[in-house]
Structure formats: C-alpha cells, structure tokens
Amino acid sequence: MSEGAFPPTARRFESVGFSEIVKVRNRVMELLAAGQKVWRFEGGEPWMDSPEPVKAAMGDALSRNQTRYAPSSGIPELRRTILEKVRTRNGIPCDDEAPVVVNGGMQGLFAAFSTLLDPGDEVLLFSPYWTPIVDLIGYHKAQAVLVPTAAARRQGLASALAEKTTPRTKLIYWNSPNNPTGDVFSRAETEEVAEFARERGLAVISDEAYEDLVYEGEPVVAIGSLPGMSERTITCYTLSKSYSMTGWRLGYVVAPARYQKAIKTVVLYTTNGVSTPTQWAGVEALTRGTEFVAEWRAGYRSRRDRLVAGLKSAGFEIEPPRAALYLFPRTPSWLPSDSRAAARVLLDEAKIATVPGIVFGPEGEGHLRFSFSVSEDMIAGGAEALAAIASATSGR
Ligand SMILES: Cc1ncc(COP(=O)(O)O)c(C=O)c1O
C-alpha cells in the first residue's frame, strides 16, 4: 500500500446512521451555551432521580469490595432475581440460563440482532419505530421491512405482515409500548402476531423497555409469555426507564436455550459484562421495583395530561397515549407539515425542542415527538411558549 493510503472503514457502516436525535440535542446545547432558555421536550428519560435504596445498594457493594470481574453474563444473585421477575411478572416460561445481564437495553438489542441476523435477512417491523433499530439491522447487513402500524391495525396485523413476508424474512421486531407513539398492542393483537410468527417459523425480538410505564388499561402482554413463544422470542428489558436508571447502563435479555450461547458470546466479546457494583444495585432495583414504579406513575400521568392540554390549546389534535414517555401529535396547520421544518420553527422561533417525526420512519412524517417526562415547570413554560408562537404564527 502506498504511503498516505488508508484502509476504508468496514462496509457494514455504510448503511448505519448516527442518531438524528443527537443532532437536535447538539443544537439545544449550542442555544444553552449562548445563554438561551430552551423548553426541552426532545429527551427520553424519566424525570426523577434514581431511587435512594438503589444508590445505597451500589455503595454497599463498593464497601464490600464487590469490584472484581463478575461472570460475563451476570452475577448469580441478579440472574436469579431476573428469573423470578420474568417468570412471575411477565409470565415468560424460561430455564435457569435464560437471563443475560447487559449494558442497558441497547446492548441487549444489539446482542439479539447479532444472534439472529445474517447479511440479506429481512426483519419485519411496525412503523413508526424507535430509530436505532433500523441502524442495528443495517449494521448486520440485513434489511428492515417496514409495516405501517395504523394501516396494519385497520387491515389486521397478521395479514399486513403476510404481505411483506418473503423467504428471506427471519424475524419480527416487536415494541410494545411503542416509542415514539406510546401505543400498546392489545392482547388480541399480540396473540395474532404470535400465531403468525409460529406459523411462519419466525423469531421475535421483543423490546419491552417501557413495560412498566403504562397508565391506563390492560398491562403489556409479553409476547414471549404466549403459548409456544418463549422458544422463539428474545425479550429485551432495561432498568433505564422503569427505575430511572438511564445512566447506569443496566438491562437484561431473556433468551431460549438455542440462542443463549450467541447472546452470551456477544456480551463476552463486547463488554465482558456489566460493572459489578451496578449489578448489585440492579438486584435492589428489581426486588423493590414495583414499589418505585407505583410511586411515580401518578406523576407521569399528570405530566402527560398537562402537556396534552397545553398542546391542545395551541391547536394540536392529540389524545393522551396509554404508555411510555411521549406525545406524538400531527403538526397543526400553523406549522409546516414537513416535520424537520416544523421542529426547526419551534426551536428557532420559540426555543421549544422536539424531535421531528420523520426520524421514526416515513410513517412518522407530519408528526413531532414531545417527551412529557420533564419538570412541571418545563411543561408550564413550554405550553406558554407554544401558545405564544401559535397565536403569533396563526395571525401572520
Ligand atoms: C424502545 C426503546 N428500546 C430500548 C431503549 C434502550 O434503552 P437503554 O437506555 O437502556 O439502552 C430505548 C431507549 O430510549 C427505547 O426507547
């Protein structure tokens, strides 16, 4: 090789984007650095601090010198706690080796896709979808095949999936509750998709990051709990959203025997496990989990309802979503229908940060994502700023 020539980056990165949400965040940072007040609705994390008993459990682990290498798939105490939780709370029948501890939901999803995807495989996913999923699929040189959710719900989910299924289809990515819409698939819909997966011999990667953040109606049905599904489903959980632990980077995957070795191998050769004291904190979080979540749910609900009211008075049409952290309304007539342009107007002219819906797939175009998991003051101030720009713009 001649001097000055360099090998190119691996081809697998050709079809991988780098979070567009980060671009919004960077612009927000610029405005903040310039001393501007920004009404921040672009994020995606719980508004409250991590629970004190969880922090104390990490402190205890450090004072007990629990600071050495742990088994790469997780300390036995945490794996046992996970097993108990997924069997009783989620109803997933699984063997003792099923849980693997990972560095947050993201590593679990990465390991799950890595376990299943060969180049050229196709993945069915409902759209709008959480942005990184398409990048994870692209990284593995596989193909994301989008199934528009609203139309599929009218048509019947199985029939909509059948239309997009080819001999290359390997799996369904299933995300309920959904980011960005906050929708939850019903039990009947979940059963229909499970039956489809069984009939067609497909695997399912079920992303249940928001399992605990459901504010009304029936709880989430874990697709892996349905008959014959635990054998073909890798379920990905995270402590980030349930227990306000986004920065701890702790999650877990539950996998059937046939996929366990691959998942464990990915974890072994990427991070060699999760920090040992963090795992001890995880034992406390999962043991006391339902307590924390119950305490916070009312706070989420009231934030959601206040932001919905604020958006409605600024001319948005929106019904409160049943779950997760987000509102995903259509842009009102006084904003451009192009979601990137709409988000830009709100940020530049009213210092309101949102995420353009196009980031979540073509079905998200014409929408904006607002997180309601922010302080009460942010909601009050943001709603006022929205009302002001709505009346100024409508009167132009
Ligand atoms: C649908 C969905 N899955 C998984 C994750 C990953 O969560 P973690 O922060 O634990 O990596 C997120 C985070 O925003 C999410 O929205």
The ligand as a Tripos MOL2 file, in Angstrom:
@<TRIPOS>MOLECULE
LIG
   16    16     1     0     0
SMALL
NO_CHARGES

@<TRIPOS>ATOM
      1 C1        -37.9390    1.4390   22.5260 C.3       1 LIG1
      2 C2        -36.6430    1.5120   23.2530 C.ar      1 LIG1
      3 N1        -35.9390    0.3820   23.4110 N.ar      1 LIG1
      4 C3        -34.7750    0.3580   24.0510 C.ar      1 LIG1
      5 C4        -34.2310    1.5170   24.5750 C.ar      1 LIG1
      6 C5        -32.8600    1.4000   25.1850 C.3       1 LIG1
      7 O1        -32.7560    1.7870   26.4760 O.3       1 LIG1
      8 P1        -31.3510    1.8850   27.2170 P.3       1 LIG1
      9 O2        -31.2540    3.3180   27.6270 O.co2     1 LIG1
     10 O3        -31.4720    1.0060   28.3840 O.co2     1 LIG1
     11 O4        -30.2690    1.4900   26.3010 O.co2     1 LIG1
     12 C6        -34.9200    2.7330   24.4290 C.ar      1 LIG1
     13 C7        -34.3460    3.9910   24.9300 C.2       1 LIG1
     14 O5        -34.7580    5.0840   24.6190 O.2       1 LIG1
     15 C8        -36.1600    2.7300   23.7580 C.ar      1 LIG1
     16 O6        -36.8600    3.8430   23.5750 O.3       1 LIG1
@<TRIPOS>BOND
     1     1     2 1
     2     2     3 ar
     3     2    15 ar
     4     3     4 ar
     5     4     5 ar
     6     5     6 1
     7     5    12 ar
     8     6     7 1
     9     7     8 1
    10     8     9 2
    11     8    10 1
    12     8    11 1
    13    12    13 1
    14    12    15 ar
    15    13    14 2
    16    15    16 1
@<TRIPOS>SUBSTRUCTURE
     1 LIG1         1 GROUP 0 **** ****
